[in-house]
Amino acid sequence: MNAVTAIVFRCCTDLQLKPNLEVDVEIQFQMNRLLFCQMHHALDLLRNVDVIFPDISKVVNFVTIKHKSASVAV
């Protein structure tokens, strides 16, 4: 998998990275715990979570319309 990212100058100099250099790296993302807790709290406050987590058996089937190159769900 390829990804492009911007890295702060100090990190580039410490790792001796140069423009257009390709390197294999392993990265980890760290979640912001406060934001995660706020989102979780917002879900906890919902009286009805059917909008967020719909019952698939009750969802109306999509109608498929044939297009020149592909099918499009409406």
GROMACS elastic network, one bead per residue, 0.5 to 0.9 nm:
[ bonds ]
;  ai    aj funct       b0    kb
    7    10     6  0.84060   500
    7    11     6  0.66179   500
    7    12     6  0.66290   500
    8    11     6  0.55441   500
    8    12     6  0.65007   500
    8    13     6  0.89867   500
    9    12     6  0.50836   500
    9    13     6  0.62730   500
    9    14     6  0.86089   500
   10    13     6  0.52016   500
   10    14     6  0.60368   500
   10    15     6  0.85406   500
   11    14     6  0.51082   500
   11    15     6  0.61028   500
   11    16     6  0.82694   500
   11    17     6  0.82892   500
   12    15     6  0.52958   500
   12    16     6  0.57309   500
   12    18     6  0.74018   500
   13    17     6  0.62894   500
   13    18     6  0.84299   500
   14    17     6  0.79126   500
   17    20     6  0.89484   500
   17    21     6  0.68365   500
   17    23     6  0.88621   500
   18    21     6  0.55803   500
   19    22     6  0.88473   500
   30    33     6  0.87372   500
   31    34     6  0.87592   500
   31    35     6  0.81292   500
   31    36     6  0.73813   500
   32    35     6  0.54937   500
   32    36     6  0.63234   500
   32    37     6  0.87978   500
   33    37     6  0.61046   500
   33    38     6  0.85971   500
   34    37     6  0.51280   500
   34    38     6  0.61983   500
   34    39     6  0.87040   500
   35    38     6  0.50658   500
   35    39     6  0.62280   500
   35    40     6  0.85793   500
   36    39     6  0.52407   500
   36    40     6  0.61720   500
   36    41     6  0.85887   500
   37    40     6  0.50187   500
   37    41     6  0.60124   500
   37    42     6  0.85600   500
   38    41     6  0.50458   500
   38    42     6  0.61838   500
   38    43     6  0.87837   500
   39    42     6  0.50716   500
   39    43     6  0.64829   500
   39    44     6  0.87538   500
   40    43     6  0.52023   500
   40    44     6  0.62912   500
   40    45     6  0.88471   500
   41    45     6  0.63189   500
   41    46     6  0.89887   500
   42    45     6  0.52415   500
   42    46     6  0.67903   500
   43    46     6  0.53904   500
   43    47     6  0.88402   500
   43    49     6  0.76210   500
   43    52     6  0.86681   500
   44    47     6  0.81034   500
   46    49     6  0.61213   500
   48    51     6  0.72388   500
   48    52     6  0.85303   500
   49    52     6  0.52536   500
   49    53     6  0.57982   500
   49    54     6  0.75085   500
   50    55     6  0.68012   500
   51    54     6  0.56370   500
   53    56     6  0.86577   500
   54    57     6  0.86433   500
   54    58     6  0.78528   500
   54    59     6  0.74134   500
   55    58     6  0.55603   500
   55    59     6  0.67152   500
   56    59     6  0.51747   500
   56    60     6  0.86099   500
   57    60     6  0.83743   500
   59    62     6  0.89319   500
   62    73     6  0.59806   500
   62    74     6  0.61053   500
   63    72     6  0.85302   500
   63    73     6  0.60002   500
   63    74     6  0.58746   500
   64    71     6  0.63179   500
   64    72     6  0.58728   500
   64    74     6  0.65906   500
   65    70     6  0.88440   500
   65    71     6  0.58764   500
   65    72     6  0.55966   500
   65    73     6  0.65866   500
   65    74     6  0.74071   500
   66    69     6  0.82194   500
   66    70     6  0.66237   500
   66    72     6  0.67021   500
   67    70     6  0.52467   500
   67    71     6  0.55938   500
   67    72     6  0.68822   500
   68    71     6  0.82205   500
